[in-house]
Amino acid sequence: MVNIFAILKPVVWLLMKFYGLSPQIVETEPGTKIKIWVPSKTKSANKPNVVFLHGFAGDGIFSWMSQVMAISSTHAVYVPDLLFFGGSYTDKPGRSTAFQAEVMAAALRKVGVKKCTVVGLSYGACVGFKMAKLDPELVEFIVASDTIIELNESFVRVVLDHYGFDNFVEFLMPKTADGLIRFLTICNHGPVNLPQFAAKDFLREFYNNRKEKAELAEAWVIPDNEVKPISLSQKVHLVWGDDDKIFNSNVAERTKMQLGGHTTLHYIEDGGHAVQMEKPDLYNAELKKVLSSRIINSRED
Ligand SMILES: *[C@@H]1O[C@H](CO)[C@@H](O)[C@H](O)[C@H]1NC(C)=O
C-alpha cells in the first residue's frame, strides 16, 4: 500500500519551490539535525524574516503550507521541523521546550537569520516564547495561537478528565485511525472528514519517533509548584480559535494578562485549536494585517 502523504511529498516540494522555498538539513552540533524550509536568496532579499513553529502534530511544512503561500511574496519565510518531528532529530537527552528553543535558534542562525518574527501554534508557540526569552536579539515579535505559557499539571488533568484519557501522551499521540479522528475532532471546530485509510496513512507518516515524542510531551508539562511567571521584552499578538476545545478563551484571556499590557488578542470565528489549518483565510488575513502593521511601526521607531 502506498501512503497518500508520501505521494503528496513531491507535490508539496514542487508547490513550495514555486513559492521560493526548499528544504535544507542543518547540523547545529554533531548529532543534532534540523530540517528547515528556507527561501531562495533572490526571494528573501530585503524582506523581513518570519519563522513558523508547528504544534504537536504533523510537521512544519504540512502545518503551515497555506501561510507560506499567503506571505512569501512579502516575507522571507522559514519553516523548521521541531526536534523529533518530520526530518529533525537529536541524539542529545534534552526534551524541554527550552531545549527545542535553543536548537531552533541555533538552526536559524546557521541559515543566516539574525532577526525574525516567530509565528507559533500551541506547542510551537511555547517553544517560541522560550526562544524569545533565550534570544531577544533574534526574536523581535511573536504571533502565538492557541497556546499556554506554562502547561501546568492540574490544567492537563482537567483536560484529560474531560475527554476521558489516563495520561497526556495517550491524548496527544493516538495509535489507531479512530483515535486520530477523535483527536482531530477535538482540535477542530467543525466535523473532521478524514477517511479511515487516510487516518492510517497520517499515523504512519507523522507519528515517527514515538518514544522521543512521548518524552517531549512529558517534558512539556510543568509541576504546579514549579510554574514561574514569565516576562518578555517582545510584543506578542495572540490569534485564537474562538472554539478551541483544549486552550479555551479563559486560557486566551489569562495568557494575554500574563504577558502584560502591550499584548493584543484576536479571535478567529468558528476556529478550533488547529486554527491556521481550519480557517486559513481568516487566519492569513489577520497574520498579514499584523505583519504589515509591524513594518509601519518599525519604520516609525
Ligand atoms: C494552571 O493553568 C491554568 C490555565 O492557564 C490556570 O488557570 C491555573 O491557575 C494554573 N495553575 C497553576 C497552579 O499554575
The ligand as an SDF file (V2000), in Angstrom:
LIG
                    3D

 14 14  0  0  0  0  0  0  0  0999 V2000
   -2.6440   26.1210   35.5160 C   0  0  0  0  0  0  0  0  0  0  0  0
   -3.0610   26.6840   34.2660 O   0  0  0  0  0  0  0  0  0  0  0  0
   -4.3970   27.1400   34.2400 C   0  0  0  0  0  0  0  0  0  0  0  0
   -4.6970   27.6220   32.8070 C   0  0  0  0  0  0  0  0  0  0  0  0
   -3.8410   28.6540   32.4150 O   0  0  0  0  0  0  0  0  0  0  0  0
   -4.6140   28.2040   35.2820 C   0  0  0  0  0  0  0  0  0  0  0  0
   -5.9570   28.6160   35.2800 O   0  0  0  0  0  0  0  0  0  0  0  0
   -4.2060   27.7120   36.6640 C   0  0  0  0  0  0  0  0  0  0  0  0
   -4.2790   28.7650   37.5930 O   0  0  0  0  0  0  0  0  0  0  0  0
   -2.7770   27.1570   36.6100 C   0  0  0  0  0  0  0  0  0  0  0  0
   -2.4240   26.5600   37.8880 N   0  0  0  0  0  0  0  0  0  0  0  0
   -1.2370   26.7650   38.4680 C   0  0  0  0  0  0  0  0  0  0  0  0
   -1.0110   26.0480   39.7500 C   0  0  0  0  0  0  0  0  0  0  0  0
   -0.3800   27.4910   37.9930 O   0  0  0  0  0  0  0  0  0  0  0  0
  1  2  1  0
  1 10  1  0
  2  3  1  0
  3  4  1  0
  3  6  1  0
  4  5  1  0
  6  7  1  0
  6  8  1  0
  8  9  1  0
  8 10  1  0
 10 11  1  0
 11 12  1  0
 12 13  1  0
 12 14  2  0
M  END
$$$$
